[in-house]
Amino acid sequence: LALSSASAFSVRPLSSTANTSLRRTTLEARKVAFSKYHGLGNDFILIDDRDKSEPSLTPEESAMLCHRNFGIGGDGVIF
């Protein structure tokens, strides 16, 4: 496994031209720290939520981030 990046991103709604199944208009912009790891053809977004009782993102937000055209791109999110 190799570290691709360690950064933060803002979660906000996709533009109105984006795929409507991935768009949520009720999202508030906020920063979430992440790392992206890849290896053997797979890549995952890692979010350290060990100090939280619930994940930082909803399943819909996670799907938006994994979208390769409108998000960070990845095979999944690991909390």
LOGU-868847 format. One record per residue (C-alpha): residue in one letter; x, y, z. Coordinates in Angstrom, 3 decimals. Layout:
! LOGU-868847
residu a X X Y Y Z Z
...
//
This chain:
! LOGU-868847
residu l X 0.000 Y 0.000 Z 0.000
residu a X 1.339 Y 3.431 Z -0.900
residu l X 0.263 Y 6.836 Z 0.345
residu s X -0.905 Y 9.035 Z -2.526
residu s X -1.843 Y 12.165 Z -0.650
residu a X -2.670 Y 13.533 Z 2.736
residu s X -4.926 Y 16.529 Z 2.531
residu a X -8.309 Y 17.975 Z 3.351
residu f X -11.286 Y 18.478 Z 1.095
residu s X -14.478 Y 20.446 Z 1.244
residu v X -17.729 Y 18.581 Z 0.935
residu r X -20.244 Y 20.545 Z -1.095
residu p X -23.059 Y 19.771 Z -3.524
residu l X -22.238 Y 18.892 Z -7.106
residu s X -23.233 Y 21.259 Z -9.900
residu s X -26.691 Y 20.962 Z -11.368
residu t X -25.216 Y 19.323 Z -14.474
residu a X -23.788 Y 16.439 Z -12.427
residu n X -25.383 Y 13.030 Z -12.107
residu t X -28.529 Y 13.650 Z -10.034
residu s X -28.268 Y 10.284 Z -8.273
residu l X -25.030 Y 11.503 Z -6.665
residu r X -26.108 Y 15.075 Z -5.965
residu r X -27.355 Y 16.235 Z -2.569
residu t X -28.456 Y 19.840 Z -2.336
residu t X -28.604 Y 19.817 Z 1.464
residu l X -24.865 Y 19.408 Z 2.036
residu e X -23.024 Y 22.092 Z 3.923
residu a X -19.440 Y 22.869 Z 2.919
residu r X -16.974 Y 21.609 Z 5.529
residu k X -13.413 Y 20.339 Z 5.609
residu v X -12.605 Y 16.697 Z 6.248
residu a X -8.997 Y 15.507 Z 6.538
residu f X -8.164 Y 12.403 Z 4.498
residu s X -5.396 Y 10.234 Z 3.094
residu k X -5.607 Y 8.287 Z -0.133
residu y X -3.853 Y 4.923 Z -0.380
residu h X -3.425 Y 2.732 Z -3.423
residu g X -1.984 Y -0.659 Z -4.214
residu l X -2.526 Y -3.541 Z -6.639
residu g X -4.941 Y -1.522 Z -8.756
residu n X -7.222 Y -0.410 Z -5.916
residu d X -7.390 Y 2.954 Z -4.185
residu f X -9.186 Y 3.953 Z -1.023
residu i X -9.876 Y 7.209 Z 0.782
residu l X -9.031 Y 6.917 Z 4.485
residu i X -10.665 Y 9.202 Z 7.053
residu d X -9.512 Y 8.909 Z 10.671
residu d X -12.717 Y 8.756 Z 12.714
residu r X -11.310 Y 6.802 Z 15.662
residu d X -12.274 Y 9.616 Z 18.046
residu k X -15.867 Y 9.867 Z 16.747
residu s X -18.912 Y 7.760 Z 17.478
residu e X -20.265 Y 8.122 Z 13.915
residu p X -18.580 Y 8.432 Z 10.509
residu s X -17.778 Y 11.950 Z 9.260
residu l X -19.660 Y 11.356 Z 6.014
residu t X -22.982 Y 9.865 Z 5.048
residu p X -23.082 Y 7.007 Z 2.523
residu e X -24.212 Y 9.493 Z -0.146
residu e X -21.297 Y 11.836 Z 0.599
residu s X -18.891 Y 8.895 Z 0.489
residu a X -20.262 Y 7.892 Z -2.933
residu m X -19.752 Y 11.469 Z -4.175
residu l X -16.113 Y 11.430 Z -3.039
residu c X -15.447 Y 8.098 Z -4.762
residu h X -16.805 Y 9.387 Z -8.078
residu r X -13.789 Y 9.698 Z -10.388
residu n X -15.126 Y 12.703 Z -12.338
residu f X -16.777 Y 14.740 Z -9.593
residu g X -14.882 Y 13.687 Z -6.452
residu i X -11.488 Y 12.517 Z -5.283
residu g X -11.946 Y 9.127 Z -6.913
residu g X -11.588 Y 5.803 Z -5.197
residu d X -12.914 Y 2.300 Z -4.778
residu g X -14.276 Y 3.124 Z -1.341
residu v X -13.953 Y 5.100 Z 1.882
residu i X -12.485 Y 3.559 Z 5.038
residu f X -13.280 Y 5.285 Z 8.343
//
